[in-house]
Amino acid sequence: MLSSVANPQIKNLLKLHQKKYRTDSNTFLVEGEHLISEAIMAGRLKQLIKSEQYEGEISYDNELLVSETVASKLSQTASGSKIFGVVSIELDQKLTGTHYLLCDQIQDPGNLGVMIRSAHSFGFDGVIVSNDSVDFYNDKVVRATQGALFHVALVRMDLKQAIKQLKQNGIRIVTTDVNRATSLKSVEKGPVALIVGNEGQGVSESLRSMSDFNVKIETTNFESLNVSVASGILMYHFRNE
């Protein structure tokens, strides 16, 4: 059992709290039985870390036992966790699907996590984020997905390049606009790439100009919706059944 946070193995695990080291190692850390079970089913778990106080039934070939002191350092939740997993990051995703959510400068990890969860719920093939959006593997993003991040393609790239590729594949590019737009309920379903924008500024004009058409979500009292709520409504309408 490893009981010191000064141990080199533990130091390397703690580094996964930082984006730089997640990127360098192509791995990230999850905690809790649900996310670990999802990682195992997806074939992505590389190592299982258990606290000495863990009393559950999850086991794995590559296991590491740690003290409760170390577990408390590894955990990023208020209540703490007794079980953790090192999970591989899938790279080189191809844009071969028919339904995508494109996220322009999304900064709030909770919003991105919920959008990934909605994308999986409504049959979307992937979520593509701009290079300046929050990290997919930020702990708050991961927890908000509730495991959905293992079931949809997660791609980080220049959104202009993504739009060009998707258009070549015959995918419609759709953005939201409260003024110059078609009512969402009048738009036919089918292959689509939905662009949603930054929490404060919305979709950048350079991306909006590349879209095929704009849609609006008709509301009663507010013109503006939280980006994760708006994304969920849009993906439900265009859901891949």
Buried (B, 14 or more C-beta within 10 A) or exposed (E): EBBEBEEEBBEEBBBBBEBEBBEEBEBBBBBBBEBBBBBBEBEBBBBBBBBBEBEEEBEBEEEBBBBEEBBEBBBBEEEBBBBBBBBBBBEEBEBEBBBBBBBBBBEBBBBBBBBBBBBBBBBBBBBBBBEEBBBBBBBBBBBBBBBBBBBBBBBBBEBEEBBEBBBEEEBBBBBBBBEEBEEBEEBEEEBBBBBBBBBEEBBBEEBBEBBEEBBBBEEEEEEEBBBBBBBBBBBEBBBBE
